[in-house]
Amino acid sequence: MRIDAHHHVWRLSRGDYGWLTPDLKPIYRDFGLADLAPHLAAAGIAGTILVQAAPTEAETLFLLDLADGSVVVRGVVGWIDFDAADAAARIEALAGRELLVGLRPMVQDIADDDWLLRPALAPLLAAMARHRLAFDALVLPRHLSRLVEVVDRHPDLQFVLDHFGKPHLATGDIAAWKDDIASLAARSNIVCKLSGLVTEAASDWQVADLSSAVDHVLAQFGPQRVLWGSDWPVVDLAGGYAKWFAATATLLDDLPADEKAAILGGNAARIYLSSRGRHTSRT
């Protein structure tokens, strides 16, 4: 089964997508599961992981309610206020929702680059591990060395590096990123999402512009620890779903069929669903 391990939906009227402004014209409108359906059908994708896009618990509840009424959404990666005094209780409460498979603080938008290293975060990550929730790391290259430390501190927690850690593909300045990726890959409790690359590349990107980063991640993590996501509808800023999916096929062309299948669905099913005690299919 193919799984899109990273996509969003949103309604502008909610008012909690502070980053989503009219300047982002191609995606400044409502996007729902019905809009996604043709892309999934064209790519032969049967299931998805729906990921938060607003730093509010209200949006997470909105996504969970959408998922409850959907056959295609297999799991939701949500958000809680990790800085709240009752953050542990909030994790406990949300963990009772069957389709919640992970949480994602929007680290890339947090002013303190050392936020991941705060001692107060430790018991919250321990609570996530107890509830078998994955920690999606939405970080920038400057956060990767801190992420290594956190991954080491929590060996029982499953980490997922979103969007390859957003390497600077547009400038080609990825040497330090490569070193940090190698360090992260040496830790067995983190996997890497093959997603979000085209919005980090030049506006006229070609598949060749992505290959160095993809080859490096595959060499370091191995095909069993890489999972594909569309990052739809954000991907519409850089060519769209179909172009990115076609680029993925080219980037993975040399891999055996079983390794391609793992990246395009099997790994997501294992990381987010079966290893969390969740079902891989819904009826």
Beta strands, then each sheet from edge to edge (+ up, - down):
strand 1: 3-7
strand 2: 47-51
strand 3: 73-78
strand 4: 100-103
strand 5: 134-137
strand 6: 159-161
strand 7: 190-194
strand 8: 226-228
sheet 1: 1+ 2+ 3+ 4+ 5+ 6+ 7+ 8+
end
